[in-house]
Amino acid sequence: MEAAFVILLNSDLYNYVRRLQTDICKLSGAKETLKIEPHITLKYAFNVKNIKTVEKYFDEIAKTTRPFKIEINGINLFPTQVFFVDVTKNQALTNFHLKVLRDLKEKFSV
């Protein structure tokens, strides 16, 4: 089974990005843009043997991670017509990202 690790946006940012996606879709006809919910990808799709153990890890890290700020730097479009937001790197986000990657490698050999 495949899994990915993403950060879901708070409601204000989610709504803002979704409006941008809708506007871009109306202007460009890039309907693919609306197929994916707004999020920040930390780890692209990877194969796992047991999804339940990965879900348990995701739940645990969500419970134990303190909220941190994420700043949006701009918007862009992948060649596949999928819209994305550029995220400004900051230490909290970098630390969280590295922890997730390290944990996934140690716990799930990903």
Biopython code that builds the backbone (N, CA, C, O; Angstrom):
import numpy as np
from Bio.PDB.StructureBuilder import StructureBuilder

atoms = [
    (1, "MET", "N", (0.844, -1.174, 0.000)),
    (1, "MET", "CA", (0.000, 0.000, 0.000)),
    (1, "MET", "C", (0.890, 1.237, 0.000)),
    (1, "MET", "O", (2.000, 1.217, 0.531)),
    (2, "GLU", "N", (0.392, 2.304, -0.597)),
    (2, "GLU", "CA", (1.138, 3.558, -0.628)),
    (2, "GLU", "C", (0.629, 4.515, 0.436)),
    (2, "GLU", "O", (-0.562, 4.556, 0.745)),
    (3, "ALA", "N", (1.562, 5.287, 0.989)),
    (3, "ALA", "CA", (1.240, 6.338, 1.950)),
    (3, "ALA", "C", (2.095, 7.551, 1.593)),
    (3, "ALA", "O", (3.079, 7.436, 0.862)),
    (4, "ALA", "N", (1.715, 8.696, 2.107)),
    (4, "ALA", "CA", (2.505, 9.918, 1.966)),
    (4, "ALA", "C", (2.370, 10.674, 3.276)),
    (4, "ALA", "O", (1.428, 10.436, 4.032)),
    (5, "PHE", "N", (3.287, 11.571, 3.552)),
    (5, "PHE", "CA", (3.210, 12.361, 4.774)),
    (5, "PHE", "C", (3.064, 13.821, 4.380)),
    (5, "PHE", "O", (3.935, 14.387, 3.721)),
    (6, "VAL", "N", (1.953, 14.425, 4.792)),
    (6, "VAL", "CA", (1.669, 15.822, 4.460)),
    (6, "VAL", "C", (1.221, 16.573, 5.703)),
    (6, "VAL", "O", (0.761, 15.973, 6.674)),
    (7, "ILE", "N", (1.357, 17.875, 5.661)),
    (7, "ILE", "CA", (0.805, 18.755, 6.690)),
    (7, "ILE", "C", (-0.478, 19.334, 6.121)),
    (7, "ILE", "O", (-0.482, 19.916, 5.036)),
    (8, "LEU", "N", (-1.563, 19.169, 6.857)),
    (8, "LEU", "CA", (-2.831, 19.767, 6.445)),
    (8, "LEU", "C", (-2.856, 21.219, 6.893)),
    (8, "LEU", "O", (-2.326, 21.550, 7.954)),
    (9, "LEU", "N", (-3.453, 22.068, 6.111)),
    (9, "LEU", "CA", (-3.475, 23.503, 6.390)),
    (9, "LEU", "C", (-4.590, 23.855, 7.359)),
    (9, "LEU", "O", (-5.622, 23.185, 7.407)),
    (10, "ASN", "N", (-4.370, 24.928, 8.141)),
    (10, "ASN", "CA", (-5.466, 25.399, 8.987)),
    (10, "ASN", "C", (-6.566, 25.961, 8.088)),
    (10, "ASN", "O", (-6.344, 26.195, 6.900)),
    (11, "SER", "N", (-7.728, 26.173, 8.647)),
    (11, "SER", "CA", (-8.896, 26.514, 7.820)),
    (11, "SER", "C", (-8.714, 27.813, 7.028)),
    (11, "SER", "O", (-9.131, 27.882, 5.872)),
    (12, "ASP", "N", (-8.106, 28.838, 7.620)),
    (12, "ASP", "CA", (-7.913, 30.105, 6.898)),
    (12, "ASP", "C", (-7.017, 29.917, 5.675)),
    (12, "ASP", "O", (-7.353, 30.356, 4.575)),
    (13, "LEU", "N", (-5.888, 29.267, 5.878)),
    (13, "LEU", "CA", (-4.959, 29.050, 4.770)),
    (13, "LEU", "C", (-5.545, 28.075, 3.755)),
    (13, "LEU", "O", (-5.382, 28.259, 2.549)),
    (14, "TYR", "N", (-6.220, 27.046, 4.235)),
    (14, "TYR", "CA", (-6.872, 26.085, 3.338)),
    (14, "TYR", "C", (-7.848, 26.816, 2.415)),
    (14, "TYR", "O", (-7.818, 26.631, 1.198)),
    (15, "ASN", "N", (-8.712, 27.648, 3.002)),
    (15, "ASN", "CA", (-9.712, 28.372, 2.208)),
    (15, "ASN", "C", (-9.059, 29.329, 1.218)),
    (15, "ASN", "O", (-9.515, 29.458, 0.082)),
    (16, "TYR", "N", (-7.999, 29.997, 1.644)),
    (16, "TYR", "CA", (-7.283, 30.916, 0.762)),
    (16, "TYR", "C", (-6.704, 30.162, -0.443)),
    (16, "TYR", "O", (-6.887, 30.575, -1.588)),
    (17, "VAL", "N", (-6.014, 29.068, -0.176)),
    (17, "VAL", "CA", (-5.400, 28.289, -1.256)),
    (17, "VAL", "C", (-6.470, 27.688, -2.156)),
    (17, "VAL", "O", (-6.304, 27.651, -3.376)),
    (18, "ARG", "N", (-7.561, 27.220, -1.569)),
    (18, "ARG", "CA", (-8.633, 26.618, -2.378)),
    (18, "ARG", "C", (-9.254, 27.662, -3.312)),
    (18, "ARG", "O", (-9.581, 27.353, -4.458)),
    (19, "ARG", "N", (-9.417, 28.899, -2.822)),
    (19, "ARG", "CA", (-9.932, 29.977, -3.683)),
    (19, "ARG", "C", (-8.967, 30.244, -4.840)),
    (19, "ARG", "O", (-9.392, 30.423, -5.981)),
    (20, "LEU", "N", (-7.671, 30.270, -4.539)),
    (20, "LEU", "CA", (-6.674, 30.455, -5.597)),
    (20, "LEU", "C", (-6.752, 29.322, -6.615)),
    (20, "LEU", "O", (-6.697, 29.562, -7.821)),
    (21, "GLN", "N", (-6.879, 28.093, -6.134)),
    (21, "GLN", "CA", (-6.994, 26.947, -7.042)),
    (21, "GLN", "C", (-8.215, 27.102, -7.948)),
    (21, "GLN", "O", (-8.138, 26.866, -9.154)),
    (22, "THR", "N", (-9.330, 27.496, -7.360)),
    (22, "THR", "CA", (-10.570, 27.661, -8.127)),
    (22, "THR", "C", (-10.412, 28.758, -9.172)),
    (22, "THR", "O", (-10.830, 28.591, -10.318)),
    (23, "ASP", "N", (-9.810, 29.879, -8.780)),
    (23, "ASP", "CA", (-9.586, 30.979, -9.726)),
    (23, "ASP", "C", (-8.675, 30.545, -10.872)),
    (23, "ASP", "O", (-8.944, 30.848, -12.034)),
    (24, "ILE", "N", (-7.603, 29.839, -10.542)),
    (24, "ILE", "CA", (-6.681, 29.361, -11.576)),
    (24, "ILE", "C", (-7.392, 28.396, -12.509)),
    (24, "ILE", "O", (-7.190, 28.433, -13.723)),
    (25, "CYS", "N", (-8.215, 27.542, -11.947)),
    (25, "CYS", "CA", (-8.972, 26.581, -12.755)),
    (25, "CYS", "C", (-9.897, 27.310, -13.726)),
    (25, "CYS", "O", (-9.988, 26.941, -14.897)),
    (26, "LYS", "N", (-10.582, 28.341, -13.241)),
    (26, "LYS", "CA", (-11.493, 29.109, -14.097)),
    (26, "LYS", "C", (-10.740, 29.818, -15.224)),
    (26, "LYS", "O", (-11.210, 29.865, -16.361)),
    (27, "LEU", "N", (-9.564, 30.370, -14.897)),
    (27, "LEU", "CA", (-8.790, 31.120, -15.888)),
    (27, "LEU", "C", (-8.074, 30.226, -16.894)),
    (27, "LEU", "O", (-7.965, 30.569, -18.071)),
    (28, "SER", "N", (-7.593, 29.094, -16.431)),
    (28, "SER", "CA", (-6.733, 28.270, -17.288)),
    (28, "SER", "C", (-7.375, 26.973, -17.756)),
    (28, "SER", "O", (-6.897, 26.333, -18.693)),
    (29, "GLY", "N", (-8.460, 26.593, -17.094)),
    (29, "GLY", "CA", (-9.071, 25.307, -17.425)),
    (29, "GLY", "C", (-8.314, 24.125, -16.843)),
    (29, "GLY", "O", (-8.601, 22.979, -17.188)),
    (30, "ALA", "N", (-7.354, 24.386, -15.966)),
    (30, "ALA", "CA", (-6.542, 23.323, -15.359)),
    (30, "ALA", "C", (-7.313, 22.658, -14.225)),
    (30, "ALA", "O", (-7.074, 22.941, -13.051)),
    (31, "LYS", "N", (-8.229, 21.783, -14.579)),
    (31, "LYS", "CA", (-9.086, 21.135, -13.583)),
    (31, "LYS", "C", (-8.312, 20.204, -12.655)),
    (31, "LYS", "O", (-8.766, 19.912, -11.549)),
    (32, "GLU", "N", (-7.148, 19.737, -13.098)),
    (32, "GLU", "CA", (-6.329, 18.866, -12.256)),
    (32, "GLU", "C", (-5.973, 19.546, -10.947)),
    (32, "GLU", "O", (-5.762, 18.897, -9.922)),
    (33, "THR", "N", (-5.911, 20.867, -11.006)),
    (33, "THR", "CA", (-5.580, 21.657, -9.832)),
    (33, "THR", "C", (-6.556, 21.415, -8.680)),
    (33, "THR", "O", (-6.161, 21.510, -7.517)),
    (34, "LEU", "N", (-7.798, 21.111, -8.971)),
    (34, "LEU", "CA", (-8.810, 20.933, -7.923)),
    (34, "LEU", "C", (-8.882, 19.502, -7.392)),
    (34, "LEU", "O", (-9.604, 19.241, -6.430)),
    (35, "LYS", "N", (-8.153, 18.581, -7.998)),
    (35, "LYS", "CA", (-8.234, 17.183, -7.585)),
    (35, "LYS", "C", (-7.512, 16.909, -6.271)),
    (35, "LYS", "O", (-7.831, 15.945, -5.574)),
    (36, "ILE", "N", (-6.561, 17.737, -5.938)),
    (36, "ILE", "CA", (-5.740, 17.503, -4.748)),
    (36, "ILE", "C", (-6.049, 18.564, -3.703)),
    (36, "ILE", "O", (-6.027, 19.762, -3.985)),
    (37, "GLU", "N", (-6.337, 18.101, -2.487)),
    (37, "GLU", "CA", (-6.608, 19.019, -1.381)),
    (37, "GLU", "C", (-5.335, 19.791, -1.026)),
    (37, "GLU", "O", (-4.239, 19.235, -1.103)),
    (38, "PRO", "N", (-5.465, 21.059, -0.640)),
    (38, "PRO", "CA", (-4.293, 21.835, -0.245)),
    (38, "PRO", "C", (-3.568, 21.190, 0.944)),
    (38, "PRO", "O", (-4.194, 20.802, 1.930)),
    (39, "HIS", "N", (-2.260, 21.086, 0.833)),
    (39, "HIS", "CA", (-1.435, 20.488, 1.879)),
    (39, "HIS", "C", (0.022, 20.850, 1.606)),
    (39, "HIS", "O", (0.349, 21.427, 0.569)),
    (40, "ILE", "N", (0.886, 20.505, 2.548)),
    (40, "ILE", "CA", (2.325, 20.657, 2.371)),
    (40, "ILE", "C", (2.920, 19.258, 2.441)),
    (40, "ILE", "O", (2.784, 18.571, 3.453)),
    (41, "THR", "N", (3.572, 18.840, 1.381)),
    (41, "THR", "CA", (4.129, 17.493, 1.313)),
    (41, "THR", "C", (5.475, 17.435, 2.028)),
    (41, "THR", "O", (6.380, 18.218, 1.740)),
    (42, "LEU", "N", (5.592, 16.498, 2.963)),
    (42, "LEU", "CA", (6.869, 16.255, 3.624)),
    (42, "LEU", "C", (7.559, 15.013, 3.085)),
    (42, "LEU", "O", (8.787, 14.942, 3.058)),
    (43, "LYS", "N", (6.769, 14.033, 2.657)),
    (43, "LYS", "CA", (7.315, 12.800, 2.084)),
    (43, "LYS", "C", (6.355, 12.313, 1.018)),
    (43, "LYS", "O", (5.199, 11.999, 1.303)),
    (44, "TYR", "N", (6.845, 12.253, -0.220)),
    (44, "TYR", "CA", (6.023, 11.783, -1.330)),
    (44, "TYR", "C", (5.629, 10.331, -1.113)),
    (44, "TYR", "O", (6.151, 9.665, -0.219)),
    (45, "ALA", "N", (4.722, 9.851, -1.922)),
    (45, "ALA", "CA", (4.189, 8.495, -1.799)),
    (45, "ALA", "C", (5.304, 7.459, -1.665)),
    (45, "ALA", "O", (6.299, 7.480, -2.390)),
    (46, "PHE", "N", (5.097, 6.552, -0.710)),
    (46, "PHE", "CA", (6.041, 5.466, -0.479)),
    (46, "PHE", "C", (5.250, 4.206, -0.150)),
    (46, "PHE", "O", (4.111, 4.276, 0.312)),
    (47, "ASN", "N", (5.862, 3.066, -0.392)),
    (47, "ASN", "CA", (5.198, 1.788, -0.135)),
    (47, "ASN", "C", (5.414, 1.351, 1.305)),
    (47, "ASN", "O", (6.513, 1.472, 1.848)),
    (48, "VAL", "N", (4.348, 0.838, 1.918)),
    (48, "VAL", "CA", (4.423, 0.299, 3.276)),
    (48, "VAL", "C", (3.768, -1.074, 3.293)),
    (48, "VAL", "O", (2.834, -1.354, 2.541)),
    (49, "LYS", "N", (4.291, -1.925, 4.179)),
    (49, "LYS", "CA", (3.729, -3.272, 4.296)),
    (49, "LYS", "C", (2.471, -3.269, 5.151)),
    (49, "LYS", "O", (1.501, -3.964, 4.848)),
    (50, "ASN", "N", (2.496, -2.481, 6.222)),
    (50, "ASN", "CA", (1.377, -2.470, 7.157)),
    (50, "ASN", "C", (0.930, -1.024, 7.390)),
    (50, "ASN", "O", (1.561, -0.292, 8.151)),
    (51, "ILE", "N", (-0.132, -0.629, 6.748)),
    (51, "ILE", "CA", (-0.602, 0.763, 6.836)),
    (51, "ILE", "C", (-1.020, 1.139, 8.254)),
    (51, "ILE", "O", (-0.905, 2.301, 8.645)),
    (52, "LYS", "N", (-1.504, 0.170, 9.027)),
    (52, "LYS", "CA", (-1.957, 0.458, 10.401)),
    (52, "LYS", "C", (-0.815, 0.978, 11.269)),
    (52, "LYS", "O", (-1.017, 1.895, 12.065)),
    (53, "THR", "N", (0.378, 0.410, 11.130)),
    (53, "THR", "CA", (1.497, 0.878, 11.943)),
    (53, "THR", "C", (1.923, 2.286, 11.528)),
    (53, "THR", "O", (2.321, 3.092, 12.368)),
    (54, "VAL", "N", (1.838, 2.573, 10.246)),
    (54, "VAL", "CA", (2.168, 3.914, 9.763)),
    (54, "VAL", "C", (1.118, 4.910, 10.248)),
    (54, "VAL", "O", (1.463, 6.015, 10.665)),
    (55, "GLU", "N", (-0.152, 4.533, 10.201)),
    (55, "GLU", "CA", (-1.222, 5.402, 10.708)),
    (55, "GLU", "C", (-1.022, 5.686, 12.193)),
    (55, "GLU", "O", (-1.227, 6.812, 12.648)),
    (56, "LYS", "N", (-0.626, 4.674, 12.939)),
    (56, "LYS", "CA", (-0.378, 4.855, 14.379)),
    (56, "LYS", "C", (0.750, 5.869, 14.592)),
    (56, "LYS", "O", (0.659, 6.734, 15.463)),
    (57, "TYR", "N", (1.803, 5.757, 13.795)),
    (57, "TYR", "CA", (2.901, 6.720, 13.883)),
    (57, "TYR", "C", (2.407, 8.129, 13.543)),
    (57, "TYR", "O", (2.713, 9.082, 14.260)),
    (58, "PHE", "N", (1.644, 8.264, 12.449)),
    (58, "PHE", "CA", (1.115, 9.571, 12.063)),
    (58, "PHE", "C", (0.266, 10.169, 13.184)),
    (58, "PHE", "O", (0.394, 11.353, 13.497)),
    (59, "ASP", "N", (-0.593, 9.358, 13.785)),
    (59, "ASP", "CA", (-1.439, 9.831, 14.890)),
    (59, "ASP", "C", (-0.591, 10.304, 16.063)),
    (59, "ASP", "O", (-0.862, 11.351, 16.652)),
    (60, "GLU", "N", (0.435, 9.527, 16.397)),
    (60, "GLU", "CA", (1.286, 9.865, 17.538)),
    (60, "GLU", "C", (2.061, 11.158, 17.292)),
    (60, "GLU", "O", (2.139, 12.009, 18.178)),
    (61, "ILE", "N", (2.622, 11.309, 16.123)),
    (61, "ILE", "CA", (3.390, 12.526, 15.842)),
    (61, "ILE", "C", (2.464, 13.749, 15.794)),
    (61, "ILE", "O", (2.867, 14.847, 16.178)),
    (62, "ALA", "N", (1.246, 13.564, 15.331)),
    (62, "ALA", "CA", (0.277, 14.674, 15.312)),
    (62, "ALA", "C", (-0.073, 15.105, 16.733)),
    (62, "ALA", "O", (-0.244, 16.295, 16.996)),
    (63, "LYS", "N", (-0.179, 14.152, 17.642)),
    (63, "LYS", "CA", (-0.523, 14.468, 19.039)),
    (63, "LYS", "C", (0.625, 15.132, 19.780)),
    (63, "LYS", "O", (0.394, 15.965, 20.657)),
    (64, "THR", "N", (1.853, 14.780, 19.444)),
    (64, "THR", "CA", (3.002, 15.231, 20.229)),
    (64, "THR", "C", (3.748, 16.420, 19.629)),
    (64, "THR", "O", (4.658, 16.953, 20.264)),
    (65, "THR", "N", (3.390, 16.839, 18.442)),
    (65, "THR", "CA", (4.085, 17.958, 17.798)),
    (65, "THR", "C", (3.391, 19.269, 18.139)),
    (65, "THR", "O", (2.181, 19.415, 17.966)),
    (66, "ARG", "N", (4.170, 20.205, 18.619)),
    (66, "ARG", "CA", (3.615, 21.523, 18.926)),
    (66, "ARG", "C", (3.387, 22.287, 17.624)),
    (66, "ARG", "O", (4.166, 22.157, 16.679)),
    (67, "PRO", "N", (2.328, 23.076, 17.575)),
    (67, "PRO", "CA", (2.071, 23.871, 16.362)),
    (67, "PRO", "C", (3.236, 24.821, 16.070)),
    (67, "PRO", "O", (3.900, 25.304, 16.988)),
    (68, "PHE", "N", (3.469, 25.077, 14.810)),
    (68, "PHE", "CA", (4.481, 26.049, 14.408)),
    (68, "PHE", "C", (3.968, 26.805, 13.194)),
    (68, "PHE", "O", (3.077, 26.344, 12.481)),
    (69, "LYS", "N", (4.549, 27.971, 12.979)),
    (69, "LYS", "CA", (4.090, 28.828, 11.884)),
    (69, "LYS", "C", (4.732, 28.408, 10.568)),
    (69, "LYS", "O", (5.890, 27.996, 10.511)),
    (70, "ILE", "N", (3.931, 28.529, 9.517)),
    (70, "ILE", "CA", (4.415, 28.288, 8.167)),
    (70, "ILE", "C", (4.061, 29.515, 7.340)),
    (70, "ILE", "O", (2.916, 29.966, 7.335)),
    (71, "GLU", "N", (5.058, 30.048, 6.642)),
    (71, "GLU", "CA", (4.850, 31.238, 5.818)),
    (71, "GLU", "C", (4.842, 30.837, 4.347)),
    (71, "GLU", "O", (5.703, 30.092, 3.879)),
    (72, "ILE", "N", (3.855, 31.348, 3.642)),
    (72, "ILE", "CA", (3.728, 31.076, 2.217)),
    (72, "ILE", "C", (4.464, 32.165, 1.444)),
    (72, "ILE", "O", (4.277, 33.353, 1.709)),
    (73, "ASN", "N", (5.294, 31.764, 0.496)),
    (73, "ASN", "CA", (6.144, 32.683, -0.243)),
    (73, "ASN", "C", (5.599, 33.040, -1.622)),
    (73, "ASN", "O", (6.004, 34.049, -2.199)),
    (74, "GLY", "N", (4.698, 32.240, -2.153)),
    (74, "GLY", "CA", (4.168, 32.496, -3.482)),
    (74, "GLY", "C", (3.411, 31.285, -3.990)),
    (74, "GLY", "O", (3.214, 30.309, -3.267)),
    (75, "ILE", "N", (2.993, 31.360, -5.237)),
    (75, "ILE", "CA", (2.270, 30.245, -5.845)),
    (75, "ILE", "C", (2.941, 29.866, -7.159)),
    (75, "ILE", "O", (3.635, 30.673, -7.777)),
    (76, "ASN", "N", (2.719, 28.626, -7.570)),
    (76, "ASN", "CA", (3.313, 28.161, -8.812)),
    (76, "ASN", "C", (2.490, 27.005, -9.348)),
    (76, "ASN", "O", (1.509, 26.594, -8.728)),
    (77, "LEU", "N", (2.886, 26.480, -10.495)),
    (77, "LEU", "CA", (2.157, 25.394, -11.137)),
    (77, "LEU", "C", (3.167, 24.365, -11.631)),
    (77, "LEU", "O", (4.110, 24.703, -12.348)),
    (78, "PHE", "N", (2.960, 23.092, -11.238)),
    (78, "PHE", "CA", (3.790, 22.014, -11.776)),
    (78, "PHE", "C", (3.472, 21.857, -13.262)),
    (78, "PHE", "O", (2.401, 22.275, -13.703)),
    (79, "PRO", "N", (4.371, 21.267, -14.038)),
    (79, "PRO", "CA", (4.094, 21.025, -15.464)),
    (79, "PRO", "C", (2.833, 20.177, -15.685)),
    (79, "PRO", "O", (2.239, 20.211, -16.762)),
    (80, "THR", "N", (2.438, 19.427, -14.669)),
    (80, "THR", "CA", (1.246, 18.572, -14.774)),
    (80, "THR", "C", (-0.042, 19.340, -14.503)),
    (80, "THR", "O", (-1.104, 18.737, -14.347)),
    (81, "GLN", "N", (0.045, 20.670, -14.446)),
    (81, "GLN", "CA", (-1.110, 21.537, -14.197)),
    (81, "GLN", "C", (-1.623, 21.444, -12.764)),
    (81, "GLN", "O", (-2.781, 21.765, -12.498)),
    (82, "VAL", "N", (-0.778, 21.010, -11.850)),
    (82, "VAL", "CA", (-1.147, 20.969, -10.436)),
    (82, "VAL", "C", (-0.545, 22.191, -9.763)),
    (82, "VAL", "O", (0.660, 22.433, -9.843)),
    (83, "PHE", "N", (-1.399, 22.950, -9.104)),
    (83, "PHE", "CA", (-1.049, 24.183, -8.422)),
    (83, "PHE", "C", (-0.338, 23.860, -7.107)),
    (83, "PHE", "O", (-0.692, 22.891, -6.436)),
    (84, "PHE", "N", (0.664, 24.665, -6.733)),
    (84, "PHE", "CA", (1.275, 24.502, -5.414)),
    (84, "PHE", "C", (1.686, 25.853, -4.858)),
    (84, "PHE", "O", (1.855, 26.825, -5.594)),
    (85, "VAL", "N", (1.842, 25.891, -3.544)),
    (85, "VAL", "CA", (2.308, 27.109, -2.882)),
    (85, "VAL", "C", (3.760, 26.894, -2.470)),
    (85, "VAL", "O", (4.135, 25.817, -2.007)),
    (86, "ASP", "N", (4.562, 27.927, -2.646)),
    (86, "ASP", "CA", (5.943, 27.894, -2.184)),
    (86, "ASP", "C", (5.952, 28.215, -0.697)),
    (86, "ASP", "O", (5.360, 29.203, -0.261)),
    (87, "VAL", "N", (6.612, 27.394, 0.059)),
    (87, "VAL", "CA", (6.686, 27.570, 1.502)),
    (87, "VAL", "C", (8.062, 28.111, 1.857)),
    (87, "VAL", "O", (9.078, 27.601, 1.384)),
    (88, "THR", "N", (8.092, 29.140, 2.684)),
    (88, "THR", "CA", (9.352, 29.683, 3.165)),
    (88, "THR", "C", (9.910, 28.744, 4.227)),
    (88, "THR", "O", (9.231, 28.419, 5.201)),
    (89, "LYS", "N", (11.143, 28.316, 4.029)),
    (89, "LYS", "CA", (11.757, 27.423, 5.016)),
    (89, "LYS", "C", (11.968, 28.174, 6.317)),
    (89, "LYS", "O", (12.329, 29.351, 6.323)),
    (90, "ASN", "N", (11.736, 27.475, 7.417)),
    (90, "ASN", "CA", (12.070, 28.008, 8.730)),
    (90, "ASN", "C", (12.582, 26.854, 9.580)),
    (90, "ASN", "O", (12.410, 25.692, 9.215)),
    (91, "GLN", "N", (13.204, 27.161, 10.701)),
    (91, "GLN", "CA", (13.865, 26.130, 11.502)),
    (91, "GLN", "C", (12.883, 25.095, 12.042)),
    (91, "GLN", "O", (13.187, 23.903, 12.043)),
    (92, "ALA", "N", (11.719, 25.528, 12.497)),
    (92, "ALA", "CA", (10.736, 24.585, 13.044)),
    (92, "ALA", "C", (10.267, 23.602, 11.972)),
    (92, "ALA", "O", (10.176, 22.400, 12.222)),
    (93, "LEU", "N", (9.975, 24.111, 10.795)),
    (93, "LEU", "CA", (9.535, 23.246, 9.697)),
    (93, "LEU", "C", (10.660, 22.302, 9.270)),
    (93, "LEU", "O", (10.427, 21.114, 9.052)),
    (94, "THR", "N", (11.869, 22.828, 9.153)),
    (94, "THR", "CA", (13.015, 21.992, 8.779)),
    (94, "THR", "C", (13.247, 20.892, 9.804)),
    (94, "THR", "O", (13.460, 19.738, 9.431)),
    (95, "ASN", "N", (13.210, 21.232, 11.092)),
    (95, "ASN", "CA", (13.405, 20.236, 12.149)),
    (95, "ASN", "C", (12.332, 19.157, 12.096)),
    (95, "ASN", "O", (12.631, 17.969, 12.222)),
    (96, "PHE", "N", (11.086, 19.570, 11.909)),
    (96, "PHE", "CA", (9.980, 18.614, 11.833)),
    (96, "PHE", "C", (10.153, 17.700, 10.621)),
    (96, "PHE", "O", (9.993, 16.484, 10.723)),
    (97, "HIS", "N", (10.478, 18.287, 9.489)),
    (97, "HIS", "CA", (10.675, 17.524, 8.260)),
    (97, "HIS", "C", (11.783, 16.483, 8.441)),
    (97, "HIS", "O", (11.608, 15.320, 8.078)),
    (98, "LEU", "N", (12.915, 16.897, 8.997)),
    (98, "LEU", "CA", (14.028, 15.975, 9.214)),
    (98, "LEU", "C", (13.661, 14.866, 10.192)),
    (98, "LEU", "O", (14.056, 13.716, 10.005)),
    (99, "LYS", "N", (12.910, 15.205, 11.232)),
    (99, "LYS", "CA", (12.463, 14.191, 12.197)),
    (99, "LYS", "C", (11.575, 13.156, 11.515)),
    (99, "LYS", "O", (11.757, 11.954, 11.707)),
    (100, "VAL", "N", (10.627, 13.618, 10.728)),
    (100, "VAL", "CA", (9.723, 12.699, 10.025)),
    (100, "VAL", "C", (10.519, 11.788, 9.093)),
    (100, "VAL", "O", (10.310, 10.575, 9.087)),
    (101, "LEU", "N", (11.422, 12.359, 8.312)),
    (101, "LEU", "CA", (12.217, 11.546, 7.386)),
    (101, "LEU", "C", (13.068, 10.523, 8.133)),
    (101, "LEU", "O", (13.168, 9.368, 7.720)),
    (102, "ARG", "N", (13.680, 10.955, 9.236)),
    (102, "ARG", "CA", (14.498, 10.044, 10.051)),
    (102, "ARG", "C", (13.638, 8.928, 10.645)),
    (102, "ARG", "O", (14.010, 7.756, 10.589)),
    (103, "ASP", "N", (12.487, 9.295, 11.214)),
    (103, "ASP", "CA", (11.583, 8.298, 11.803)),
    (103, "ASP", "C", (11.096, 7.296, 10.764)),
    (103, "ASP", "O", (11.076, 6.092, 11.021)),
    (104, "LEU", "N", (10.703, 7.791, 9.586)),
    (104, "LEU", "CA", (10.209, 6.889, 8.545)),
    (104, "LEU", "C", (11.297, 5.912, 8.106)),
    (104, "LEU", "O", (11.017, 4.748, 7.819)),
    (105, "LYS", "N", (12.531, 6.390, 8.056)),
    (105, "LYS", "CA", (13.635, 5.506, 7.674)),
    (105, "LYS", "C", (13.895, 4.466, 8.762)),
    (105, "LYS", "O", (14.053, 3.280, 8.470)),
    (106, "GLU", "N", (13.939, 4.916, 10.025)),
    (106, "GLU", "CA", (14.238, 4.004, 11.131)),
    (106, "GLU", "C", (13.107, 3.016, 11.405)),
    (106, "GLU", "O", (13.356, 1.831, 11.629)),
    (107, "LYS", "N", (11.881, 3.494, 11.389)),
    (107, "LYS", "CA", (10.742, 2.657, 11.776)),
    (107, "LYS", "C", (10.182, 1.812, 10.636)),
    (107, "LYS", "O", (9.680, 0.711, 10.859)),
    (108, "PHE", "N", (10.273, 2.340, 9.401)),
    (108, "PHE", "CA", (9.592, 1.685, 8.283)),
    (108, "PHE", "C", (10.502, 1.429, 7.081)),
    (108, "PHE", "O", (10.037, 0.980, 6.033)),
    (109, "SER", "N", (11.797, 1.714, 7.230)),
    (109, "SER", "CA", (12.770, 1.514, 6.146)),
    (109, "SER", "C", (12.359, 2.220, 4.858)),
    (109, "SER", "O", (12.519, 1.686, 3.760)),
    (110, "VAL", "N", (11.833, 3.411, 5.011)),
    (110, "VAL", "CA", (11.380, 4.195, 3.854)),
    (110, "VAL", "C", (12.410, 5.261, 3.541)),
    (110, "VAL", "O", (12.230, 6.037, 2.601)),
]
sb = StructureBuilder()
sb.init_structure("model")
sb.init_model(0)
sb.init_chain("A")
sb.init_seg("    ")
for serial, (resi, resn, name, xyz) in enumerate(atoms, 1):
    if name == "N":
        sb.init_residue(resn, " ", resi, " ")
    sb.init_atom(name, np.array(xyz, "f"), 0.0, 1.0, " ", f" {name:<3s}", serial, name[0])
structure = sb.get_structure()
